[in-house]
Structures are given as structure tokens and as C-alpha cells.
Amino acid sequence: MQLRVVDLEPVAAGSGRHRRSRRGRVHGRYETGAIPIPVFDTEPVYEDAEEEAEAKPTLPVRDAFKRFWPLTKGDRRWMIVICLCVVIAALGETAAILLFSDLTDNALQTGKLSAFWAPAAKWLGVTIFGAGVGYVGNSLAVWVAERFVMRLRGKVFSHIQDLPPDFFQRNRHGDLVERLTGDVESVEHMVVSGVVGTISAVFSVVFFSAAALYLRWDLALATFVLAPLFWLSAKLFSSKLKDVSRDERVADGAITSVVEESLGNVLLTQAYNRKRSEETRLRKEAKSWLTASVLSARLSERYAQLVEVVETVCVLTVIGLGAWEISADRMTIGKLLAFAAFLGYLYPPIRSLGTLGLTLNAAAVSAERILEIVDTEVTVRDPERAVPVPRRVQGYVEFRQVGFRYPAAEKNSLSNVSFSAQPGELVLVTGASGAGKSTVSKLLLRFYDPGAGAISLDGVSLSDYPVDHLRDNVALLPQKTLILHDTIRENIGCGRPGATYEEIVQAAIDANADDFIMALPGGYDTPIDSHTAELSGGQLQRIAIARAMLRDAPVLVLDEPTTGLDALAARRVIKPLRRLMRGRTTIMITHDLNLAPDADRILVLDNGRLVEVGTHEQLLAQQGAYAHLHHSQNSGTAIADSTGAFRIPIELAAENRIWR
């Protein structure tokens, strides 16, 4: 009978690349898979992996266990069943060895066949019963372990979706993927598999020790004296392995990050002949991982060999004492073989208990990395008290003396900004790079809350709206066209979950996208992603516009809607954008002033401050910041009038009035 629910070896110290599969056993892990991470159109700022490893505080194992143990709620009754299976299995193994002793002394040594059948039948019965218990216990153990992994990963992933954009600037996406995969499973090894494995080891030690004492108490006591050597061996390697485990986990995340970044920027790599540079980056991180991995393997192997020597000393001691006992007729050969068998079963759980500290310390490293995510504060939350708000707002937007500074930034991105937008109006926000234009959109969708002032929608503060409800009423068309790795139907349909196929098609027609979609071999069921070669940037943009049309939100935020498109593609996008904007409160963030003449109001930002407000003609006449920006964009075709101001020729201005 074998029910080895958990083998408490320090596998948590290694990465997913060399761990055994969990299929059929609790203590392994699946190969890591990609988990989608929110991507924001911002330049990531990464920390040095070695500095990060050194800066992390050491989390006590007890505290780590307390933080994650509540996630076992709902499965604890099954863990009790698993533990009962473990106890029954240990009893069965004990009974089987005693039956083996009886069989040896009464049948094999005497040569009596009649003495064979009864213990043989009992042994077979115990084995069959144990096989059933083992199947139930191991199956339940895998099921409970995977449920914990699913629950923990879901909790971390749910939390990470609510974190502000600056969190993803500070952390490499590949490292976050590694935390959501390998680190989550390492924590499971501590919280679920570790608990069951410890109980399994404890009961095995108790039963096998009791049986050994029953067979020959003095010989058993001589053996037990050597047992603390296992604990001392584990204590010797515990702290060293934890430090190495931390370095290895960080290096593992760095490798994942380099691969993810290189694949995402493969065009840059090829166009600028950066193949060798990328290989050098990967080699550098791989060397760090190799150093930590080899050191971890050496420590584990050194510990394993030391334990092997200790076990050999114990076994030789028992055999020597047993031979002396047999020579004195105080012990039979059957009892000696049974005693040796008990030692064979006894030392593995003792060794497992000795390595428990190694396993828990290594898993605590993964717990630290996960808690860094879980303990990151969500800056935007739903209101504590529900405020009556309409299901669909009218779209009156107002910024009142709004100030905002990004976390860890040295200066404000917005300072004392005030403006309003009415339903049906087009408000254009412009300014030089870094003026704070995109911050307006992030505040309006509550990626952040303002540090000063207030933002209201229909006279109600944004902080009084549930976040989901607010974003249902504010549609964002970001600068970077966001396309899911899915079909065209799903890409458009995610604008309003539950939309019918007919509504999706109508949104595509309104976005001037139906013709090229139907020309594809799969039509609306054609799989696409952001790198689809069959579709141009303008076509992907029209799919995104169809998504926004299907959402049908009363407030629309356009962030650089024509960036990256050539003149022809931009013209094809303009008509569906005009349909999308009609009747909505539209805030357009752009540096392209060719889109400005038809704006109801233009806001000019400079270093986070609102320096000018007016129509296109009014701002040109002021000869201020807007006129300077406009001149810098149209210096090739602008004509100076008698006052020295620069104006676009009438025919060009008429051509540029394309929004209405």
C-alpha cells in the first residue's frame, strides 16, 4: 500500500522549467502559461533585478502561512478526508509489514505451506483496500491543490486588474507573469500540499516507530538516537537555500520579461539589427538564473547526499545490532527483516520533516513576491455609500481646479485645471508632449483620482460613481489600438457583452468596417490580433471604433485618434469617427491641430496648466501658445498677415474642416 500524498522535497526552490508535473501527485507543478496582464500605453520603468532581490524584506514562514491559509476555506473538509486517507494508508503499511514478518517466520523459514495462506490473504486484502484509499486520497489531494492554485491565481489576477497604470510601469510584465504562475504554485506547496504532507509524515513516523518499538524496543531506541541528525542536516542548509531561492525566482522572472519584451518588439529588433543585443540581454539574465539554479541544485544535492550517509549509518547500526540479537536467539529473521522494512519506511518521512523547513523557506520567497502585488494599494475604489446615479448619464463633464501628481513624480502633471464639456460638444485638448494631455483621460476614466479639485459627471463627483458604472458611460478610444487575440466578432462584441450578432454587424457598418471584414475568408469569425498582417492600421482602428459604437456611451474620449495613420487611412477613419461623436460629449486629446477648426472649444495645456481656452480662430488671433503650436505644424503652408500672425490659406482651412 502506497499513499505518498506529498514528498516534502524543497522543489519550491527551483523554477518551473525543471519541476515534475503535478498530474497524479500533489507536489509537482504544471508548466507556466501566459496570463494576460493589463497593458497601458506608457513607457515601462524597470528596476534592476539584483537590487530588487536584495531589497526584498524576509517574510517569516508563519506570517506567510497566515496570509494564505484563509484561501483554503471551502476545501478544509476535503483536506481532513485526505488526512484520514493518509492515516489509513500508514496503518495499512504498518499492518502489511507485520504480516510480512509473520509470513517469513511461520511459512518461509519453516517451509509450511499451510502457514502461508492466511497471512497472504490478509496481506492481499490490506493491499487492495490500501489501493482504493490511495486512489481516493491522491485524487482528492490533486483536486484540492489545483482548486487552491485556481483560487489564489484568480484573487491575485483580480487585484492586479484594479491597480493603477504606474504599477505596470514599475514592474516588468514578464516578471508579473512568473508571479502569477510559478510563484502561485509554490505557495500552494506550502499551504495545501505542505499541510497534508506534514500530517502524512507525522503519522507515518508515529505508526512506524510504534511498530518498531513493538518488535524490539531497545533496537528501536538505538535507531531513534540517530534521528536528530536529519533535523541538524536540514537546519544547516535552510537559510542558504532561502537566499538562493529568492535570487532564482527573481532571475526567472527577468528571463521571462526579456523574452516577452523581445517578442513584442521583434520588428524593432529586426529593423535595427538588434539580434545580438537581445541575445546579450537574454544571456546576461540567463547567467544570473544559471548561477542561482546551479547553487540551489548543489545545496539540495549536498543535503541529499548528507542524508544518504546518515541513513546508511542508521541502517548499518540496525543490521549490526540485529545480527547480535539473532545470534543470542532474542530475535527472529522475520522480525529483523520487518524491522529493517520499518526503517525503510520510517526514514523518508523523517527526512521529509527535516526538509520541511527548506521547503517552507523557499515557498516563503514566492509568498513575498505575491504579497508585493496583493499589498499594492488600489487607488480607485467604489464609494462606501451608494449615491443614486442614473443608469445612463447625459454627459455633462466638469473639471474644477483639478491638480494631480503621479506617484513618485517630482512635479504635478496637472495644476488648477478647470473646464467643462456639454453633450454634443467637441472639446479638443492639445499642447506639447508632456503637457498633461493624456492625464486628463486617465482622470476622467478614474485610473486615478485627482489630488486636488474635483471632477464631476452630470454634477455628481466621479468618486461617487461605482467604477464599473462610470466606465460604462465613458468610452475610451486610446492612442494605441487595442486588439484582443480573438475573432473580429469578439473584438467588437467586447464593447458591450451580450450584444447580438446583428448589433455587432451594424456597429461594423457604422464604422465603415463591414466591407473589408466580409472580404476576409472567415468574415466576422476571422481570428486577429494587434499584429495581424491581413489588416492595416486603419482597418484595425475601425474595428476599435466599431467596438466604441457598440458600447454607445454618452461620453467619448479620443486619445490621438489619427496617430500612426497615413493621410488616406486617416480620411477613412474620419467618417466613422464623425458618426461616433454625434450627440456625445467628446473630449479629443491630440497634437494634430489639423483636427482643431471644428472643435467647439480648444484647451491648451503647458506644463500641466491650462494656459488658453477658445475656438480655433480666437486662439490664432491671440498669437499665444496655440498659435505657436499651429505655426510649427503648418510652417510649410502658413501665410503671414499684416499683423504678423500665421494663418492657414482659406482653401486648406476649408479642407481641414472635416468633422461636420
N, C-alpha and C positions, 0 to 999 in steps of 0.2 A: 504494500500500500504506500503510495507516494502522493502527498498533498503539499507540494512546495509552493505555497502561495506567493511568498516573497523571498528572494535571496538578497539579503541586505548587503550587497557589494556596493562600493562607492561609485556607481555608474554615473551619478549626478555630476561628477567632476568633469566628465567628458562632454563633447558636443554631440549633436545628432548624427554626425557623419559616421560614427563608429559604434553606436549603441545598437543592441539587439532589439528586434521588433517586439512590441508588446502583444502581438497576436498570440493568444494561447497562454501568456504569462503576464502577471501584473506589472513586473518591474521594468519592462523594456520601454521603448517609445517609438512612435511612428516617425518616418522621415518628415522633416519640416516641410510645410507647404506655404504658398504665398497667401498672405492675408492682406486685403485691401486697406491701405492707410490713406486718410484724407490728404489730398494734395492741394496746396494753396500756391498761387502764382507769386511766390516770393523767393528771394534768394536764400537758400539754407545756410545757416552758420553752424559749423560743426566744431565739436570740441575734440582735442587730442585724446586718443583712446587711452594712452598710458597715463596721462594726467587724470583722466576720468576714473581709471581703475584705482589710482592712489587716493583720490579724493572721497571715494565712497565710504560712508561710515560702516562699521561692523555691526550687523544686526544679530542680537542674541537669538539662538535657535528657539528658545521658549517664546519670545515675543513674536517671531515669525510664525510659529505654530498657532499661537492665539489669534493672529490676524486672519489666518486662512481656515481655521477649523470650523467657523460658522457656515462655511460653504458646504459642509457635509450634511447639513440639516436636510432631512428627507431621505437620506440614504443610510442613516446610522443603524436602523433596524436591520438592513441588509448586511452591514458590517458586522453586526452581532451574529447573524446567521453564518457569515463567513468564518468568524472566530470559532463558533461551535463546530463547524466542519473541520477547522484546524485542530481543535481539541480531540475530536473523534478520530481524526487521522493519526494523531500522535498516540492515542490509546491503541488504535489498531496496529500500528507499527510495533508498539511495545508487546502486544499480545502475540504478534507474528514471530517475534524474536524468541519469546519464551516457548512458543510451540516448536520452533526450530531446535531449541535446546532439548526439549522433551523428545523430539523425533530422533535427535542424534544419540542420546543416551539409551533410549529404550528400543530403538529399531536398528539404527545403523551400527552401533557398537556391539549390540547383542546379536544382530543378524536375524531377528524375529520379524517375519513379515506381518504377523497378526498385530504387532505393536505399531505398525506403520499407518494403518487405515484411519484410525480415529484422529490422531493429531494432523494427518494430511488433510482430512475432510474439514477439520476446523480451520486449518491454515488457508485452504482454498476459499472457505466461506468468508473468513475475515478479509481476504484479498478482494473478493468480488464486492463485498459491502464497501470496502475502502475505495474501490474504483468508482463506485457510484457517488460516494461522498466527495471524492477528489474532483470528479467532473462538475458536480454542483458547486463546490467551493471555488474552484478555479474560474468557472464560467461567471459566477457572481462577482468574483474579485475583479475580473477584467471589465465587466459591465459597470460596476461601481466606480472603478478608477477612471474609465472613459467619461462617465457622466460628470465626475468632478472636473476633469480637464475641460469638457464642454462648458460647464457652468462657469469655471474661473475664466476661461478664454472669452466667453460671452460678456462677463462682467467687465473685464479689462477693455475689451473692444468697444463696449457700450460707453464706457467712461472716456475712452480716447476720442470718440466721435464728438464729444462735447467740449474738448479742450480748445483754447484759442489758437489762432494761426501761429503765434510766436513760439508755441511749444514745438511745432514741426520745423521751425527754423533752427531750434537749438538741438534737435535730435535727428540723427540720420535715419532715413526711412528703413534701410536695411536692418539697422540695429533694432528698430521697433518691431519689425517682422520677427526677428530672432527672439525677442522677449515674448511675443505672443505665441510662439511655437515651442521652442526648446525650453525656455525658462518656465513656462506654464507647466509643462510636463515634468520638469524637475521638481517643482513644488508639489505636484501630485505624489511624487515618490516619497516625499517627506510626510505629507498629511494623511494620505489614504493607505498607500502600499506600505509605508513605514509603520503605521499603527498596526495593521494586520500582520505584517512581518514580525514585528516585535512580539506580539502576542503569540504568534506561531513559534518563535524561537524560545520564549519563556516557558511555554507549556511543554515543548519538546525536551528542554533541559530538565524540567521538573520530573516528567514521566520517565525519561531515560535514566536520570540519576536515581530515582526511587527504585527502578528495576535493577540497576547495577548494585545498589545497596542491598537489595533483596537477595541477589545472587551471592555476593561476597562483600560484606560491609567494609572490612579492613582494606581489601584491594581497591574498593571504590574510593575510600578516603585518601589513599595514597595517590590515586589519579586526580582527585579534586584539588589537591595541593598545588598541582601544576596549572590549573585553570586560570589563575590570575595573570599568568604570562600573556594570555591573549589580550587581556584588558590593557596591560602595560604596553604591549606592542602597538595597539590602536592609539593609545594616548600619545605615543611618541610621534606618530605621523599626522595626527588630527589637524593641528594648526597649520602645518606646512601645506597640507592638501587643500585647505580652505583658501589660502592665499593664491595658490596656483589655479584653483578653480575659478576665482574671480578674474584673474588675468586671461584665462582661457575663454570664459564667457564673453568678456569684452572684445577680445580678438576675433572670436567667432562672429559677433555682430558686425565688426568692422569689415570682415571679408564679405559678408552678405551685402553690406552697404556699397562696397566698391563694385561688386558685380551688378547690383541693381542700378547704380548710377551710370556705369559704363554701358549697359544695355539700353538704358533710357536715352543716352546721348551718343548712340552709335554713329549717327550722321556726322556729328562734330568730330568724333574720333577718326572717321574715315576721311573727312574733308580736310582736316588739318594734320593728317599723318601722325595721330597721337597714339597709334597702336603700341609702340614701345613704352610710351609714358604710362599708358593704362596698365600695361603688363608690369611695369616697375611698381606702380601703386599697389597692384594685387600682390606682387612678390613681397613687398615690404610688410603688408598686413599678414600675409601667409607666414612670413618668418616669425612674426610675433606669436601667431597661433601655433606654429610648429614648436617653438621654444617652450611655450606653456604646455602644449599637449604632450611633448616628449617628457618634460619634467613630471607631469602628472602621471604618465604611464610608468616612469621609473619609480616614483614614490609608491604607486599602487603595487607594482611588481616586487619592489623591495619588501613591502609589507607582506605580500602573499608568500614570498619565499621564506621570510622570517617565521610566519605562522606555520608553514610546511615543516620547518625544522622543529618547532615546538611540538607539533602534532606527532612527528616521528619519535621525539624523545618520550612523549607520553605513551605511545603505543609500545615502544621497546620496553619501557618500565613495566607496563602491564603484562607483556608476554613473559618477561623475566620473572616477575613475581608469580605469575600464573603457573609457569613451569615448576617453580619451587613448591607451590601449593599442590600441584598434581603429584609431584614426587613424594610428598608427605601424605598422599591419599586424603587430602582435605578438599579436593575439587575434582570434578569430572571433566573430561574433554569437551562434553557438550556444554557445560556451564562456562568453560573458558572461551569456547567459540562464541557463545551467546554474549558473554561479557565483552569480547572484542567487537562483536557486532554493535552492541550498545555504544561503545566508544566511537565506532564509525558513524553512528547516528548522532551522538552527543556533541562531538567537536564542531561540526558545521554550524549548528545553532549558537554554540558558544562563540564561534568566530564571527557569526552574524551580529551577535550582541556587541562584540568588540568593535566591529566596523560600523556600528550604528552611529557613533559619533562622527566618523568620517563622512558617512552618507548625509547626515543631518547638516553638518557644516557646509558641505558642498551645495546642498539644496538651499541653505540659507542665503548663499550668494545669489541664486536665482530669485529668491524671495525679495531680496533687496532691490534687484533690478525691476521687478514687477511693481513693488510698492512705490518706486520712484514715479511710476506712471499713475498708480491709483491715488497717491497722496498729492499729486499735482492738482491744485485748486481749479475747479470750474468757475470761471469768472462771470459767466452769464447763467442765471437760474430763473425758473418760473417764479412769479410773485407768490408770497406766502398766503396772501388773502386774494381770493378771486375778485376781480373787478369786472362788472358787466361790460362786455365789449361785443359789438355786432359781429356776426359771422363773416360778413364781407364789409370791409371798410369803404369809405368814399374816396379817400386818398389825399386828405389834407396833411401835408408834411410840413413840420416847422422845426428848425434848429434855433435854439435860443442861447446865445453866448456860450457855445459849446467849446470846451477845451479837452484835449486828450494827449496823453503821452504813452507810447508803447512801453511795456515792461523793460527795464534796464536801459532805456534810451536816456540820453543826456538832455534832450530838449523836447518841447511839445511838438507834436505833429499838427495839431490844430489849436488855435488860441482865439477865444472870443468870437467864434463864427456864428453868425445869425443870418438866416434866410428862410423863406417859405416857398412852397410849391402847391399849386391848386390842381384839382382834377382837370385833365385835358391840357395842362401846360407842359411845355418842354423847357426844362431848366438845364443849361449847359454849364458844367464845371470845368474850368481849364486852368492852366498855369504850367510853369516849368516843372521838370522832373524833380520829385522830392518835395513839391509844394504842399502835399497833403490831400491830393485829389482822391486817391483810392481809399484813404481813411474815411472819407465821407460815406462810401458804400459799405464799408465794414461796420461802421456805427449804425447805419440805417438797418442793416440786417442783424444787428446785435451779435456780431462776432466779438465785440467788446462793448462795454458801457462807457459813456463819457466820464472823464474825471471831473469835469466842471460843466455847469449849464444843464440843459435838458433837451431831449428830442421827443417830439410828440407826433402821433398819427391820429388824425381826427380829434385833436385836443386831448388825447389820452397819452400819458407818458409811455414810451416803448417798454419801460421796465414793468408796467402794469399789464402788458400782454403776455400770455403764455408764449414761449419761444416758438413752438410749432405753429401756433395760430398766427403769429406775426409773419413768419416766413411763408405761410400760405397766402398772405396778402401782399407780399413784396417779392417780385420775380427778379432774379439777377441773371443777366447775360454777361458773363465775365470776359475779360480780355482774352484769356486762353480758352479756346473752345473745348469744353469738357465732353468727351465721348466715352461711354461705357463699352467694355469688351462684351458686346451682346448684339442682338439683331437691331435693325433700324426701328422696328416696331417698338421694342423695349426701350430704346434710346429716346424716342419721342414720348412713349407712354409713361415714362417715369416722371414726366411733368405733372401728371395727375393720376395717381394709382387708381385702378378700377375703370379707366376710360375704355370705351368700346373701340372696336377696330374702325368703325365708321368715323368716330370722333378723331381718332389718330390720323386717318386719311384726310379728313377735312382740314386739320391743322397743317398737314404737309402741303395741301393745295394752297392754303392761305400763305404759306411760307415759300411758295414757288419751288417746292421740292418734289412734288409728286411725279413730275415728268422724268427726272433723272433717276428717281427711286424705282419707278416701274420699268425703266430700261435695264436695270440690273437683273441678272439671272434669277435671283431669289426674291426680287421685289422687296416688300417690307420685311421679309424674313431673312434678308441678306445679313450675315454677320459682319460687323465693322468694329474698328477701334480707332484711336486717335492717329494711328499710322497707316490706315487703310490706303493702299496705293490707287484703288479704283476711283476714289473720290477726291476732289480738290479741296483746298482750304475753304473756299467759298461755299461749296456744297455741304461740307460738314457744319459750317456756320449756319446754313439754312435749316439743317436738321435741329440745331440748337434753338433756332428761332421758332421752329415748329413746336418744340418742347415748351418754350415760354408761352406760345399762343395757346397751347392746350391747358396750361396752368391757369391762364385767364385771371391773373392777379391785377388788382386795381392800381398798384404802384409798380413801376418798372424802373430798374437800374441798369443802364447800359455802360459797361466799362470798356472804353476803347473799341467800339463795335466794328471798326474797319481796319484795325491794326493787322498788318501782315497780309492784307489782300491787295491785289493789283487793282488798277482803275476799273477794268471790266468786271472783275469779281465783286468789287465794292458796289458798282452800279446795280448788279443783280441782287445784292443784299438789301439795297436801299428800299425797294418797293415793299418787300415783306416787312421790313422794319417800320415803314410808314403805317402799314396795317396794324402791326403790333402796338404801336404807340397811340393809335387813335383812341381818344376818350380816356386815356390813362394819365396818371401823374408820372411823368417821365423825367428822370434825372440822368443826364448823359455825362459821363466823365470822359474827356477826350483832350488830346493836344492838337487834334486836326481841326484847325479853325475854318476849313472849307465847309464844315458842317454847321457853322455858327449863325449864318444870316437869318435862318428861320426860327431860331430859339426865341422863346418869349422873354427869357431873361438869361444873362450870362454872368456867372460868378468867376472872378479871377482871384486865385489864391497865390500867395507868395510867402514862403517860409511859414506856412500854417495859418496865415492871416488873410482874411477877406479884404482885399485892397480895392476892388472895383466891382460894381454891380450895374447892369444896364443892358440895353439891346446892342446888337452889332453896330448899328450906326452911331448910337450915343457913345459907346466906348471908343470907337475910332475917332470921333470928334474930340474926345478928351485928351488924345495924344499921350496917354499914360502907358501902364504896363501892358494892357491888351493891345493897344496899337503897336507897341514894340514887338510883341509876340507875333502879331499878324504880319507886320512888315518882314520879320525874319523868315516867315514861311513863304511869303509871296514876293520876295525882293526881285525875283526874275521877271515878274509881270506887273508889279505895282507901279503906279504913276504918281508923282508928287504934284500936289496942287499948289496954289499960290501961297497957302499958309504953311507949307512945308509938311503937311500931313500926307500919309500914303494911303491911297485908295485903290481898290480893285477896279479895273475897267468895267463899265456897265454890262457889256456882253458876258464877261466872265462871272460877274456877280449874279446875273440872271441865271446862268448855267448852274451856279452853285446853290441856288435856292431850290433844293431838290426834296425837301421834307414835306412839302404840302402841294 
